[in-house]
Amino acid sequence: MATQQDLDFTYTQIDRLFRLSMGEMGDFSGALYDGDFTLPLEQAQRRKHEFVARSLGIGPGKRVIDLGCGWGPMLNYFRSIGATGVGVTLARGQAAACRRNGLDVHVMDCRTIEPDTFGPFDAAVSLGAFEHFCSREDFAAGRQEAIYGDLFAMVHRLLPPGGRFYLQTMVFGRNMIAPERIDVDAPRLSDEHVLGLMAAQFPGSWLPSGAEQIERSAAPHFRMVSKSSGRLDYIETIGQWHRRFSQFGVRKSVVKLSLLPRYLLSKNFRDAFASGINANRICFQRELLDHFRLVFERVG
């Protein structure tokens, strides 16, 4: 699994820049356009929140745990409809931002949660965090499905019979190349190169091979209720993020200047955040990566 240091590299380093670009509780997971790409980003994200709550049967008085809660947009939506949300994240910048906005968020490894940690929940969500549960080393050692199975077992213990788990995650796509070919120093804009840039941005993380692997790992704890691809929605979302990050702002310029020493001294930082290439979007356009919204129901 990605360590706290890995996740701080990815998320805490850009915490202030993200909030200035996307808002205090902005979403850093794919929105739900459902074919209507004329929607403003915020409206598409709101549509996603409504879809998640509806899929889980969440309303006033319900209690939900958010595994890898980011800057808290899903928790904030649950709060707005009268539900109670508890979030966990390893990224300290995200947790601090959530707490400033009155959200109940804890810095901890979500794999360690037990029923008596926070009490029982009616449902669980995880949007974008599943991508960080397995490292490349775990994958190489053949531990990937066991790691996912342990995670589903943990969520199973937190929910009542029939309780639902919404999982939104990137996976490797149908055009994924052999892992050993991924190389950040490969020819510019080659598949090997753009995947290498993604690996630099998300150290310690390795994706599932597809939705089928996730479904396999969920059994016997959960059955899949629904599955939908969000690849095209994610391509649009990433484009909108890029425009927001690129917009000029005095405070944003100050933050970027504060990152200059890291840019000068760290190749990893340059590869991850300053390559000038929107590697994430390219990977989805080429179907090196895919994206799924999965709804599971607890069995047993």
Summary of the structure (lengths in Angstrom):
residues: 300
radius of gyration: 18.4
end to end distance: 27.7
largest distance: 55.1
contacts: 1014
relative contact order: 0.17
helix: 49%
strand: 15%
